[in-house]
Amino acid sequence: MQLARSREPGDRERLLTGIIDLCEAAQDSGEPTHPDIQALLNSIFMTLVVEAERDIRHRLSERLADAEWAPSALINIMALDEIEIARPIIARSPVLQDHDLIRLLVQATLEHQIEIARRPRLPAPVVEAIIDRDEPAVLTALASNETAQISSDAMRKLVNRSRDVVALRSPLARHPRLSSDLAEQLYLLVGRALRDTLTSRFALDPAKMQAAVDEALRAAHRGDADTAQGRIERDEDREEMERALIEKLDSAGQLRPGYLLRVLREGRLQLFVMALARLGKFEPTQIRRAIDSGRPELLALACSAVGIDRSVFPTILEHVRQLNGGRPGGGDEGVRRAANAFGPFTPDIAGMAFRQAVGQA
């Protein structure tokens, strides 16, 4: 009772630890917990954990990650906490059911989704949900999970997706559930080292596979003979699809600043340009002018105008430079200048400053 009355973080942690010890002792005794007592425990845990400091929640997640008796509501809340706290819960908690993991895929961040894909012995329904969501980073984490229950059909979908997602190819080539038929398909997509791995593992016929490679190259060359007009039409179609996607996300209230970093991690620079323009009510040409310039502070002003935090901007700038041939330039000095764009002013002021500065660039 003395610990319960205290507001000190250390006392709260000792109280939580004491309750966990009692619950573990009851679990070891083999006696079922009365429903009224279980409901009371749920209420106590929820109250204490919600008010707990970050370090306490972190240590608590390690303690509860393997607990079969832990309240389901508490475990689901901790699974949505920041990733360092959520990671042991997502990876190990026996309380999380298939529907909990699928809901997390919809509600949580990309980092949480990757941890779900890495969860040992991941059930087949969750595997299918991951494949349906089609997030490249999450698919890659799934392909690296050798204990996941990946069906033959799911593996085929991953191999087909590896045509566009290069990071999938290496883990798929080594995955124990890869079949010989799928290995032949994957052979046409990978480099020499992985081809040697597949040939050795599945006893592939080198002459047959070389003939398949030659045919694939000839088909690619025939594709290169498409007219410039055809390529322009495809680019226009892709741009229209991306614009429709941004409009749909915006109208549903799902277009948020965090989406910008997500699409950059997926290598989709044009989608980043359209999303940033939509969020800030800018013209896409203004954003394109900013990222093609030698002044990263222009991009920083646009990001500041849509609520991007100063601490996140260096990561955004690094991704943009990787996808845009090193632009915006300016080197390390440009990064320092860009930091000043996140000054003590409102997003509206940052937006006005961006429009004025990019118009003069």
Secondary structure by P-SEA (a helix, b strand, c coil): ccccccccaaaaaaaaaaaaaaaaaaaaacccccaaaaaaaaaaaaaaaaaccaaaaaaaaaaacccccccaaaaaaaaacccccccccccccccccaaaaaaaaacccaaaaaaaaacccccaaaaaaaaaaccaaaaaaaaacccccccaaaaaaaaaaccccccccccccccccccaaaaaaaaacccaaaaaaaaaaccccaaaaaaaaaaaaaaaaaaaaccaaaaaaaaaaaaaaaaaaaaaaaaaccccaaaaaaaaaaccaaaaaaaaaaaacccaaaaaaaaacccaaaaaaaaaaacccccaaaaaaaaaaaaccccccccaaaaaaaaaccccccaaaaaaaaaaaaaac
